[in-house]
Amino acid sequence: MSRRRILTLIILSVFIALASFLWRMLLSTTVPTSSKISTMTRENQSAIIVGSGLAGLSAASTLISHSIPVILLERSAKPGGNSIKASSGINGAPTKYQSGPPLSDTSFYADSIHSAGKLFESAGREERGRRERLVGTLTNRSASAIEWLVEKGVDLSFVAQLGGHSFPRTHRGGGKTPPGFAIVSTLLNELKASPLFTLQTGCVVTKVVQAGERVEGVQYQCDDGEEKELRGPVVFATGGFAGDAHGMLKAFRPDLTGFPSTNEPRPGSQGLLTAVGAQLLDMEQVQVHPTSFVDPKDASNPVKFLAAEFLRGEGGLLLTSGGKRFVNEMETRKNITDAIMRLPAKQEVPKQWDVQLVLDEGAYEVASSHIDFYVFKGLMKKTTLSELGAEAGKTVRKYALAAEGEADDEFGRMHFGHWELKSEEVSGKSVVFIGRVTPAVHFTMGGVVINEHVGLLGKKGLTMEGIWAAGEVTGGIHGENRLGGSSLLECVVFGRIAGEEVVRYVSQEGRQ
Ligand SMILES: Cc1cc2nc3c(=O)[nH]c(=O)nc-3n(C[C@H](O)[C@H](O)[C@H](O)COP(=O)(O)OP(=O)(O)OC[C@H]3O[C@@H](n4cnc5c(N)ncnc54)[C@H](O)[C@@H]3O)c2cc1C
């Protein structure tokens, strides 16, 4: 080839590259704008994450580890969402922290399917397959989710058995820091140290922007009132609607609007996704947690502090105000809540029952970090059995006999955690820790439909382009009942998958 020909070819290819670049710039500016626009070429554009709970942070961390810049938009003034409040822990199996022979816990998938109940059993073939793949992904990637967090420095070395689980597999740390705070603050600190990470708090996303079928970015408004727009692939991690008493909760479960909630009041954001074609499922599946504290100083406050589930797992029992047991405390949340609601209600506004959560000194030893805090807040107190109602002595003696293995438990409980009070030592003077509890709206199992790659399924069941969703905003994983500890887990597992999918998307885009 002559030198002249080579030169012509070089000039031609530079021209084609320049023309294609200008064409793509032109396309990327045709999306409707409001007042201020941040635009970037696709090769170096940031991924946009909406919501700074654990799902959003897990996606962000994965993206940053692949050198993709992230802009995280958070409506509240402080990051962390509901995730930062999580108090019992995160599931994982099999892990090295679990008791028993190494890697002996193989029943996490079966427990999750069992807990999901009729919704899974009655689903058509395709629908059931999709739900099962979600649960398979959740449980198969659970051990690596725990390892991922531990490698980042989170202590998850304590393991408890929660209701509905046939094995202890809910991980938390040994110190005083609750697991939600420990996990969220570790991820946030790591992200804040990266120059690729931008966190904008006080910024609510108001619209998902599409060009044709493809999602191209979001519009949002910050506390300064200015409307803005960002371009890039979008991960939605906006959480559930259990705090949206007068909006989404009223629309899907009007019967629950009079109940207290463990969530701060806040509107759900699923509507932003349905506006661009996302589908919803299981929206009426709302988890009512059986044990939220009734604060004696503020009994009618509709926002309740959660009594961590592992308190029951470590040996805690539930008594009526007269001191009688009425349920196996290791049942699923749904079954315990149903049992409480069969008792006479204490008051109608908000709708509340009067149940006593009782732990002995053995259970206190392993849960002291939490119980000391609850005592400090006035939600629990150290007292003696004589205060728990006429039947309490007899009831606790029977329970202790079952815990010693001397009798079958009358409600079929098999696991008694660290309960130590012996049946022959039970008396009115026995020391116990108690709190008054009532069911409260806690978690929404329903949400937007996703597949196991966290792609959002649109109108014709097709995966939507340019957008992914992870965490409580999604539906279909937990069916009728989420197992305790599986929400933090879904945030990590599916948040990481969202990050991986965006990495794939951006690199494909870069090659085009
Ligand atoms: C008190 C309590 C204790 C719990 N304990 C446990 C536990 O021990 N184990 C467990 O597995 N689960 C637990 N859960 C459940 C679990 O914490 C949550 O389900 C999970 O953390 C949800 O995480 P997420 O990232 O999906 O959403 P969140 O953590 O709720 O984060 C969503 C974020 O998105 C933001 N957002 C919403 N809409 C917009 C918008 N339009 N624009 C910008 N930002 C927006 C919200 O402000 C929020 O910060 C608990 C829940 C509560 C309330």
The ligand as a Tripos MOL2 file, in Angstrom:
@<TRIPOS>MOLECULE
LIG
   53    58     1     0     0
SMALL
NO_CHARGES

@<TRIPOS>ATOM
      1 C1        -36.4630   -1.1850   62.4970 C.3       1 LIG1
      2 C2        -36.1220   -2.1550   61.4180 C.ar      1 LIG1
      3 C3        -35.2930   -3.2410   61.6900 C.ar      1 LIG1
      4 C4        -34.9750   -4.1650   60.6880 C.ar      1 LIG1
      5 N1        -34.1330   -5.2150   60.9770 N.ar      1 LIG1
      6 C5        -33.7730   -6.0610   59.9770 C.ar      1 LIG1
      7 C6        -32.8130   -7.1010   60.2100 C.ar      1 LIG1
      8 O1        -32.2840   -7.2430   61.3020 O.2       1 LIG1
      9 N2        -32.4930   -7.9090   59.1740 N.ar      1 LIG1
     10 C7        -33.0320   -7.7680   57.9200 C.ar      1 LIG1
     11 O2        -32.6920   -8.5290   57.0290 O.2       1 LIG1
     12 N3        -33.9240   -6.7680   57.6690 N.ar      1 LIG1
     13 C8        -34.2860   -5.9200   58.6570 C.ar      1 LIG1
     14 N4        -35.1680   -4.9000   58.3970 N.ar      1 LIG1
     15 C9        -35.6170   -4.6950   57.0190 C.3       1 LIG1
     16 C10       -34.4950   -4.0540   56.2310 C.3       1 LIG1
     17 O3        -33.7660   -3.1600   57.0380 O.3       1 LIG1
     18 C11       -35.0060   -3.2960   55.0150 C.3       1 LIG1
     19 O4        -35.9920   -3.9930   54.3680 O.3       1 LIG1
     20 C12       -33.8670   -3.0910   54.0340 C.3       1 LIG1
     21 O5        -32.8120   -2.5140   54.7070 O.3       1 LIG1
     22 C13       -34.2990   -2.2520   52.8570 C.3       1 LIG1
     23 O6        -33.1280   -1.7810   52.2360 O.3       1 LIG1
     24 P1        -33.2350   -0.9640   50.8860 P.3       1 LIG1
     25 O7        -31.8480   -0.5950   50.5230 O.co2     1 LIG1
     26 O8        -34.0550   -1.7010   49.9030 O.co2     1 LIG1
     27 O9        -34.0840    0.3230   51.2960 O.3       1 LIG1
     28 P2        -33.8180    1.4040   52.4330 P.3       1 LIG1
     29 O10       -32.7420    1.0060   53.3540 O.co2     1 LIG1
     30 O11       -35.1260    1.7240   53.0340 O.co2     1 LIG1
     31 O12       -33.2610    2.6280   51.5880 O.3       1 LIG1
     32 C14       -34.0540    3.2420   50.5960 C.3       1 LIG1
     33 C15       -33.6040    4.6880   50.4860 C.3       1 LIG1
     34 O13       -34.1550    5.2590   49.3020 O.3       1 LIG1
     35 C16       -34.5050    6.6120   49.5760 C.3       1 LIG1
     36 N5        -35.5220    7.0230   48.5950 N.ar      1 LIG1
     37 C17       -36.7850    6.5480   48.4340 C.ar      1 LIG1
     38 N6        -37.3820    7.1550   47.4060 N.ar      1 LIG1
     39 C18       -36.4980    8.0530   46.8950 C.ar      1 LIG1
     40 C19       -36.5510    8.9830   45.8200 C.ar      1 LIG1
     41 N7        -37.6400    9.1130   45.0360 N.pl3     1 LIG1
     42 N8        -35.4630    9.7510   45.5710 N.ar      1 LIG1
     43 C20       -34.3260    9.6340   46.3470 C.ar      1 LIG1
     44 N9        -34.2350    8.7550   47.3880 N.ar      1 LIG1
     45 C21       -35.2980    7.9740   47.6490 C.ar      1 LIG1
     46 C22       -35.0520    6.5590   50.9890 C.3       1 LIG1
     47 O14       -35.0160    7.8250   51.6060 O.3       1 LIG1
     48 C23       -34.0950    5.5450   51.6440 C.3       1 LIG1
     49 O15       -33.0040    6.1750   52.2580 O.3       1 LIG1
     50 C24       -35.5070   -3.9810   59.3930 C.ar      1 LIG1
     51 C25       -36.3300   -2.8900   59.1080 C.ar      1 LIG1
     52 C26       -36.6340   -1.9720   60.0990 C.ar      1 LIG1
     53 C27       -37.5300   -0.8170   59.7750 C.3       1 LIG1
@<TRIPOS>BOND
     1     1     2 1
     2     2     3 ar
     3     2    52 ar
     4     3     4 ar
     5     4     5 ar
     6     4    50 ar
     7     5     6 ar
     8     6     7 ar
     9     6    13 1
    10     7     8 2
    11     7     9 ar
    12     9    10 ar
    13    10    11 2
    14    10    12 ar
    15    12    13 ar
    16    13    14 ar
    17    14    15 1
    18    14    50 ar
    19    15    16 1
    20    16    17 1
    21    16    18 1
    22    18    19 1
    23    18    20 1
    24    20    21 1
    25    20    22 1
    26    22    23 1
    27    23    24 1
    28    24    25 2
    29    24    26 1
    30    24    27 1
    31    27    28 1
    32    28    29 2
    33    28    30 1
    34    28    31 1
    35    31    32 1
    36    32    33 1
    37    33    34 1
    38    33    48 1
    39    34    35 1
    40    35    36 1
    41    35    46 1
    42    36    37 ar
    43    36    45 ar
    44    37    38 ar
    45    38    39 ar
    46    39    40 ar
    47    39    45 ar
    48    40    41 1
    49    40    42 ar
    50    42    43 ar
    51    43    44 ar
    52    44    45 ar
    53    46    47 1
    54    46    48 1
    55    48    49 1
    56    50    51 ar
    57    51    52 ar
    58    52    53 1
@<TRIPOS>SUBSTRUCTURE
     1 LIG1         1 GROUP 0 **** ****
